[in-house]
């Protein structure tokens, strides 16, 4: 019966190594996406508001008047 336990230990060790490799690959992918996002956003990425607004800027058009 000791032979079966030895085989299970080897199988468990391989499964653990495989899980560890998948986890490390996933973590590397997350870091890669994060870095790519920061590079694409440029210097505005580190600003607190990000330099973005939720609405386009309001412009004053001389032909339209505000409702009363």
Phi, psi and omega in degrees: 000340179293333181294320180296321179295320179297319178295320178294322178297317179296317180295318178296319179297317178295319179297319179296318179295320179295317179296319178296317179296319179294319178297316179295320178296320179295317178297320178296322179294319178297315179297319179299315179295321179297312180296318179298322179294316179297319180295318181292323180286335177076205185296336180287348184294332183268353176288150183297316181272353178075358180076011182248149174241156181280340180234153176293155181297146179277129178246148178268119177253125184290341182277339181254140178245151179292142178293149183264000000 
